[in-house]
Amino acid sequence: MPPCSRSSAARAARPRPLAHALHYGKDWAPFDPSNNVESNLRSPLTFINDIVTPTFVIEGQAGGNASSIALLQKKSAGGPPIHFLLVPGATHFSQLASSTELVARKILADDGASTGISLTADELGRAFQAAGLK
């Protein structure tokens, strides 16, 4: 049964995705988590140091994947150009709309010869609060 058809109680009880897909659990993974190849393909921890393009990783600070962010940050320290940003007061899902809108505005406003997009946790938090989300 796809996750979208499960009850809200079941969705709330499901484990949050972590730095490695083995932690998804067989009931929530759209693949066989015992298959190492499949798990590694879906695990940021296995490829994070291969990232060469500036990348923003945005997560809600309230629960969710915040603990995974710390692990990914440690693993990538001094390496790839990744900016890890936690949105204050937001969860993994509640920050998606306001963060996406802010990033889209910044992309549209970036008209220089090279990309000059910057983003901070404070900006994301203000956008989240302005949207009246919880």
N, C-alpha and C positions, 0 to 999 in steps of 0.2 A: 504494500500500500504506500503510495507516495506521501512524503511528509505533509503536503498541503491538505490532505484529506484526514489527517489525524485530529483528535480532539485538542482543544487549547490546553488542557491539563497535560496531555502527553507531550505537546510541543514545549511547554514550559519546563517539563522534567528532563528533556533530552540534554545530553552532554553538549557543551560548546566545542566547536572545532578548535584544535590546538595546533601547536607548531609542527606536530607530526600526525599524519592521518591515521595512524594506528589507534589513536585515542578517540576517534569518531565513534567506534563501536559498530558491531555488525548490523544492528537495527537501524542505524542512521546513515551508514555509508552507502552511496550509490554504486559500490564496487565491493569486491571481496577483500576486506582489510587484512586477511591472513596472507594475501598475495603481496610479497615484498615489492615487486616491481610496481604494482598498482598503487600501493601505499606511498612509496617514495616519489612517484610522479605527482602526488597531491600534497606533498609535505614541504612547506616553505623551508624548514630547517635543512633539508637536503640540498637545496639549490640557492640559498640566499646569497652566498658569496660569489655566485656567477652573475649576479645582476650588475650591469654596467651603465644603465640609463638611470638618471635621477628618478627616484621612486618615493611616493608618499604612502605610508601605511597608516591608515586612520582607523581608530577603534574607540568605542565608548569606554570611559574609565570605570563605570559602574558595572562590575561583574564581567561576564562574557569572556573575552579573550585577552583581557588586560595582562594577566600573568604570562601569557604566551608572548606578548609584545616584549616583556623584559628579557625573556630567553632569546628571542630573535635579535634583540638589540645587542645583547652580550655576544652572541655568535657572530654578528656582523661588524663588531667594533673595529674601527680603523680600516675597514674594507670598502664595501660598495657604498654608493651615494644614496643611502636610504634614510628617509626622515620618518621617524616613528612619532605619531601624534595621538595623544589620548584626549578625547573630548570630555571635559568635566561635566558630570551629572548625567551623561548619556550612557545608554547601553549599546551593545553591538548593532542592534537593529534600529533603535530610536534615533541615532545620529545620521543614518543613511541619507534621508531626504535633504536635510539642511547642509550636510557636508558636500553632497553631490551638487547642490545648487551653487554653493560657494566656489567649488572647484570649477564648475562650468563657467561662472562669471569671470574667474581669473583667466581661464583659457581664452575666452572671447576677447578679453581686454589685452592679452599678450600679443602685441603686433610688431615686436622687434625682430631684428634679423636672427636672433637666437632666443631660445626660450629663457624667460626671466621670471618664471612663476615661483613665488614663495608662499608659504603657508605656515601658520602657527597654531598651536593648541588654543591660544586665547581667541584667535579669529574664529576658529571652529566652535568654541564654546559660546561666543557672542551670537553666531549664526543660529546655533541650537536654541539658545534662550529666546532670541528674537522670533523664532518660529513657534514659540510656545509649546515646545515638545517636552515630553517627560520620559 
